[in-house]
Amino acid sequence: MLCILFLLPALAAPSTQVAARDGANLQRPSWSPDGRQLSYEANFHDKKEVELYVGDPHKKTFRRVQPVVRGASSIASGFGQAGGGSGTRVAHELSWSPANIGRYVYTASTDKNVYDLYMMNGSAIAPSPATDGGAAWSPDGKHLVFSSARTGQGDLYHLEISDLTAPPRRLTRTEDAAELFATWSPDSRSVAFVGKGKSGDNLFLLPDLTSAPIALTAWSGTQTSPSFSPDGKRIAFYANRDVRDRFDLHVVEARSGATPIRIARDVVLNRAPMWTPDGQHLIFVCNDDDNYDPICRAPVRENAQVEPLELGTVGHGDLDLTQGPDGNLWLAFTAQGRTKDTERSFKRLFIAPL
């Protein structure tokens, strides 16, 4: 699909390949809050396995993350040699703590297909026979919110970082929906999430951890991948409201009764759209086969003009943005290769300064 984005000059940024895995598509890059480390997942689709890696992308040194099988976990225990997870089939959904804590939490499963949350180099947190996942660590470092099927439907639960041995507290109780994709506001007060119900997947907001959810959308189809603006006042998301087989980029104010606006048409459905630190632009992947799905930037206004980023790569997937210790904005993204590559198969991991 040809869009108005190609009426504008491309924004150039040199990219560097930092990781690739034979037989795997790389996905979900995630910068640590200080911009010094990067995580990614290697999805071996044929083997139905997902491996998780963390490391320094500038040095191209990554180590595999695997759970440790131990007793009850706390933030101060279990930080020995990682490994011990020889039966691990899936390790994914990493969420970083604030930089002053220097930890992360992630989801892992074993041969028995039991999914639990694990602390960095530690054992399972609040283990349950049901599936847990999608943990989000609050920016102030005090809370974890995650999705769990322990009540049968799929609800959000809360854990205090100061006492991870305490039973998690249930936050949502919708009988006919599952709550997924939790994300924190920058001030660590509110949580946005997707309620996956029979009438559609819509966005909701918990104004705080004791209030009832507020509906931000009530559309048919799929609304997904919420992302708070840096000031916490707006939420970007993807939706296929207008055309069922096309996803568009929208923004809504984080309050009851707000009307979403559409920023851009026809985007690739993947990780949440990225806000620039000033909150003035969003970065996402355009769905444009003729131009190999470029990564694009758009100002946050209705029906904005879209600018492609000239990264020298093609077939783009997930992305993440951070401000590095050098003061530069750094984009991490996956792509099938460089523009002039003769082989474009599995997605690899790249970084580029913006």
C-alpha positions in Angstrom: 0.0 0.0 0.0 1.4 3.4 -1.0 0.8 6.1 1.7 1.4 9.8 2.1 4.6 8.9 4.1 6.5 8.7 0.8 5.8 12.3 0.0 8.2 13.3 2.8 11.9 12.9 3.0 13.2 9.8 4.9 14.9 10.4 8.2 18.3 8.8 8.0 19.9 6.8 10.9 22.7 4.3 10.4 21.9 0.9 11.9 24.1 -1.9 13.3 23.2 -5.6 13.5 23.8 -6.8 17.0 22.3 -10.3 17.1 21.0 -13.2 15.0 20.1 -16.8 15.8 20.0 -19.6 13.2 16.5 -20.9 12.7 14.8 -18.2 14.9 13.0 -15.0 14.4 14.2 -12.4 16.9 11.4 -10.4 18.6 10.5 -8.1 21.5 13.6 -6.0 22.0 13.4 -4.2 25.3 15.9 -1.6 26.6 16.8 -1.4 30.3 15.7 2.0 31.8 19.3 3.3 31.8 19.8 2.3 28.1 22.8 0.1 28.9 21.3 -3.3 28.3 18.9 -4.8 25.8 16.8 -8.0 26.0 15.3 -9.9 23.1 13.6 -13.2 22.4 14.5 -15.8 19.8 11.4 -17.6 18.5 12.2 -21.1 17.1 8.8 -21.6 15.6 9.4 -25.1 14.3 10.6 -26.3 17.7 7.9 -24.4 19.6 10.6 -22.8 21.7 11.3 -19.2 22.7 14.7 -18.3 24.2 15.4 -15.1 26.1 18.7 -13.1 26.0 20.0 -10.1 27.8 23.2 -8.2 27.2 25.2 -5.2 25.9 24.1 -4.5 22.3 27.1 -2.2 21.7 29.5 -5.0 22.5 27.2 -7.6 20.9 27.5 -9.7 24.1 24.3 -11.5 25.1 23.7 -14.3 27.6 20.7 -16.6 27.7 18.2 -16.3 30.5 16.9 -19.5 32.1 14.9 -20.0 35.3 16.4 -21.5 38.5 14.4 -24.1 40.3 14.4 -23.3 44.0 12.1 -22.6 46.8 10.2 -19.4 47.5 11.7 -16.3 45.9 12.3 -12.8 47.1 14.1 -9.9 45.5 17.1 -10.6 47.6 17.3 -14.3 47.2 18.3 -16.7 44.5 20.8 -14.6 42.7 23.3 -17.4 42.0 24.4 -18.8 38.7 21.6 -18.7 36.2 20.8 -21.9 34.4 19.2 -25.0 35.8 16.3 -24.7 33.4 17.2 -27.6 31.0 13.4 -28.3 30.6 12.6 -24.7 29.6 10.6 -24.5 26.5 9.6 -20.8 26.6 11.2 -17.8 28.3 9.8 -14.4 27.3 8.0 -11.3 28.3 10.8 -9.6 30.2 10.0 -6.5 32.2 12.8 -4.3 33.6 12.9 -2.8 37.1 14.0 0.8 37.5 17.8 1.3 37.0 18.4 1.7 40.7 17.2 -1.8 41.4 18.9 -3.4 38.4 16.7 -6.5 38.0 14.1 -7.9 35.7 11.2 -10.3 35.8 10.0 -12.6 33.0 7.8 -15.5 32.1 9.0 -19.1 31.6 7.5 -22.5 31.1 8.9 -26.1 31.4 8.3 -29.4 29.7 5.0 -29.6 31.7 3.8 -26.4 30.0 3.4 -24.5 33.3 4.0 -20.8 33.0 5.3 -18.9 36.0 7.0 -15.5 36.7 10.7 -15.6 37.5 12.9 -13.0 39.0 16.4 -12.4 37.5 18.5 -15.4 38.4 15.9 -16.5 40.9 13.1 -19.0 41.2 9.4 -18.7 40.6 7.4 -15.8 42.1 3.9 -16.6 43.4 3.9 -20.0 41.5 0.5 -21.4 40.5 -0.7 -24.5 38.6 -2.4 -22.0 36.2 -0.6 -19.8 33.7 0.9 -16.5 34.9 2.5 -14.0 32.5 2.7 -10.5 31.1 4.3 -9.0 34.2 4.8 -5.2 34.3 7.2 -3.6 36.8 6.2 -0.2 38.0 8.5 2.7 37.2 8.9 3.5 40.9 10.1 -0.1 41.5 7.5 -0.9 44.2 4.9 -3.0 42.3 4.4 -5.9 39.8 1.1 -6.3 37.9 0.6 -9.5 35.9 -2.1 -11.6 34.2 -3.1 -15.0 35.7 -5.5 -17.7 34.8 -5.6 -19.0 38.4 -9.2 -17.9 38.7 -10.2 -19.5 35.4 -10.8 -16.5 33.2 -7.6 -14.5 33.3 -7.4 -11.5 35.6 -4.8 -8.9 36.7 -3.0 -9.5 40.0 -0.7 -7.3 42.1 2.5 -8.1 44.0 4.4 -5.8 46.3 8.2 -5.9 45.5 8.9 -5.6 49.2 7.2 -8.9 49.9 7.1 -11.2 46.9 6.3 -14.2 49.2 2.9 -12.7 50.0 -0.1 -14.0 48.0 -0.9 -11.8 45.0 -3.9 -9.5 45.2 -6.6 -9.8 42.5 -7.3 -6.5 40.8 -9.9 -7.3 38.2 -13.0 -9.5 38.4 -14.7 -9.3 35.0 -16.5 -12.6 34.5 -16.6 -12.6 30.7 -13.2 -11.2 29.8 -9.5 -11.8 30.2 -7.2 -8.9 31.2 -3.9 -8.7 29.3 -1.1 -6.4 28.2 -0.9 -4.4 31.5 1.3 -1.3 31.3 2.1 1.4 34.0 1.7 5.1 33.8 5.0 7.0 34.3 4.0 8.1 37.8 3.3 4.4 38.9 -0.3 5.3 39.9 -2.4 3.9 37.0 -2.4 0.7 34.9 -3.8 0.5 31.3 -4.7 -2.9 30.0 -6.7 -4.8 27.3 -10.0 -6.5 28.3 -10.4 -9.4 25.9 -14.1 -10.1 25.8 -16.7 -11.7 23.5 -17.8 -8.3 22.0 -14.3 -7.1 21.3 -10.9 -6.4 22.9 -11.0 -3.0 24.4 -8.8 -0.7 26.5 -9.4 -0.1 30.2 -7.7 2.0 32.8 -7.2 1.3 36.5 -6.8 4.9 37.9 -5.1 3.3 40.9 -4.7 -0.1 42.5 -8.0 0.1 44.5 -10.4 1.6 41.9 -12.7 -0.2 39.5 -11.6 -0.2 35.8 -12.6 2.6 33.5 -13.4 1.8 29.8 -11.4 3.9 27.4 -12.8 2.3 24.2 -16.0 0.3 23.6 -15.5 -0.8 20.0 -15.9 -4.1 18.2 -12.9 -5.9 16.9 -9.4 -5.6 18.5 -7.9 -2.7 20.4 -4.5 -3.7 21.8 -0.9 -2.8 22.8 -1.5 0.3 25.0 1.5 2.7 25.6 1.4 5.7 28.0 2.8 9.0 26.8 5.8 10.3 28.8 3.5 12.7 30.8 1.0 9.9 31.5 -1.9 11.9 30.0 -2.4 9.9 26.8 -2.3 6.3 25.6 -1.4 5.1 22.2 -2.8 1.8 20.8 -3.6 -0.2 17.7 -7.1 -0.9 16.5 -8.9 -2.5 13.6 -12.2 -0.6 14.2 -12.6 0.9 10.8 -11.5 -2.0 8.6 -11.4 -5.5 10.1 -8.2 -6.6 8.3 -6.4 -3.3 8.8 -4.9 -1.9 12.0 -4.6 1.8 12.6 -2.6 3.8 15.2 -4.8 5.7 17.7 -4.3 7.9 20.8 -6.8 8.5 23.6 -6.6 10.6 26.7 -6.2 8.6 29.9 -9.6 9.6 31.4 -13.2 8.5 31.3 -15.2 9.8 28.3 -12.3 10.7 26.1 -12.6 10.3 22.3 -9.7 8.5 20.6 -8.1 10.1 17.5 -6.5 8.2 14.6 -2.9 9.1 14.0 -2.0 6.8 11.1 -3.7 4.2 8.9 -2.4 0.7 8.1 0.3 -0.2 10.6 1.9 -3.5 11.5 0.4 -5.0 14.6 3.3 -5.8 17.0 4.7 -4.4 20.2 3.2 -1.1 21.6 3.9 2.1 19.6 6.9 4.0 21.0 6.6 7.6 22.2 9.5 10.0 21.8 10.7 11.4 25.1 9.1 14.8 24.4 5.7 13.1 23.7 5.4 14.9 20.4 5.9 11.8 18.1 5.2 8.1 17.9 7.4 5.5 16.2 5.8 2.4 14.7 6.0 0.0 11.7 4.0 0.9 8.6 2.2 -1.9 6.7 3.7 -1.2 3.3 4.7 -4.3 1.3 6.0 -2.3 -1.6 8.6 -0.6 0.7 9.3 -3.6 3.0 7.3 -2.4 6.0 9.4 0.7 7.0 9.7 2.0 10.6 8.0 5.3 10.6 7.5 8.4 12.7 4.4 10.6 13.0 3.4 13.7 15.1 0.7 13.1 17.6 -2.2 14.7 15.8 -5.2 13.4 13.9 -4.4 11.9 10.5 -0.8 13.0 10.7 1.7 12.9 7.9 4.0 9.9 8.4 7.8 10.0 7.8 9.8 6.8 7.1 13.1 6.2 8.9 15.9 5.3 6.5 17.6 2.6 8.4 19.0 0.6 5.5 17.0 -2.5 6.6 13.8 -4.2 5.4 11.0 -6.4 6.7 10.7 -4.7 10.1 9.1 -6.1 13.2 9.1 -5.2 16.9 10.9 -2.1 18.2 11.8 -0.2 21.4 13.2 3.3 22.1 15.4 4.6 24.9 17.7 7.5 25.8 21.1 6.0 26.2 23.8 7.0 28.7 25.5 9.0 25.8 22.4 11.3 25.6 21.3 9.9 22.2 18.0 8.3 21.4 18.6 4.7 20.5 16.2 2.6 18.5 16.3 -1.2 18.8 14.3 -3.1 16.2 14.1 -6.4 14.3 14.4 -6.7 10.6 14.8 -9.4 7.9 18.1 -7.9 6.8 19.7 -5.0 5.0 18.3 -3.4 1.8 21.0 -5.0 -0.4 21.0 -8.5 1.2 20.3 -11.3 -1.1 18.9 -13.4 1.7 16.0 -12.1 3.8 14.7 -14.8 6.0 14.7 -14.8 9.8 14.4 -11.5 11.6 17.6 -10.2 13.2 18.2 -7.6 15.9 19.5 -4.1 15.0 20.1 -0.8 16.8 20.4 2.7 15.5 20.9 6.2 17.0 18.1 8.7 16.2 
